[in-house]
Amino acid sequence: MQLILVRHPQPLVAQGVCYGRTDLAVAPEQMARTLDSLQLPAGLPCYSSPLRRCAELARRLHASPIFDSRLVEIDFGAWEMQPWDAILRADIDAWVADTVNYQPGGGESVLQMATRIAAFYADLQRQQIDSAVFICHAGAMRLLSACHDGLAPAEMALKAAQNAHQIPYGGVLILPGR
């Protein structure tokens, strides 16, 4: 199965603010810039996170996108919408010490997110889809990539946690069929 992963446009949020599952809008000019830059194959199924920053793009790219909550970004719990520099250093250090299992802000661990992404991927495999477009978040993209490489959820989480992402807003990552 070939995966065409598209990161959502830049959301309306101040720089330096922690956000994950928060449902943020996108400025019209950011949406237009992303739409102008994308060249996706026609006729493929489109799966999307239901969060606005993904859903709006999916609706503009596809007549009937399939929204799946398993594609949402990690839940940072009480850290959501807090400036990163306002989060206690001890809490950040605890997360760094165990990035796979720690639940930042009492939210979701990377392992929990990896488990739901793996379940989503397994469902896709059962449907025997040849190729599809996925509108989602950088965290979901990194975990889908690790899952596509055949890693189990714990390995997916470790790989995602150890490597900082370099996926730009509106960026595309194409994972070839296996």
Buried (B, 14 or more C-beta within 10 A) or exposed (E): BBBBBBBBBBBEBEEEBBBBBBBBBBEEEBBEBBEEEBEBEEEBBBBBBBBBBBBBBBBBBBEEBEBBEBBBBBBBBEBBBBEEEEBEEEBBEBBEEEBBBBBBBEBBBBBBBBBBBBEBBEEBEEEEBEBBBBBBBBBBBBBBBBBBEEBEBBBBBBBBBEEEBEBEBBBBBEBEEE
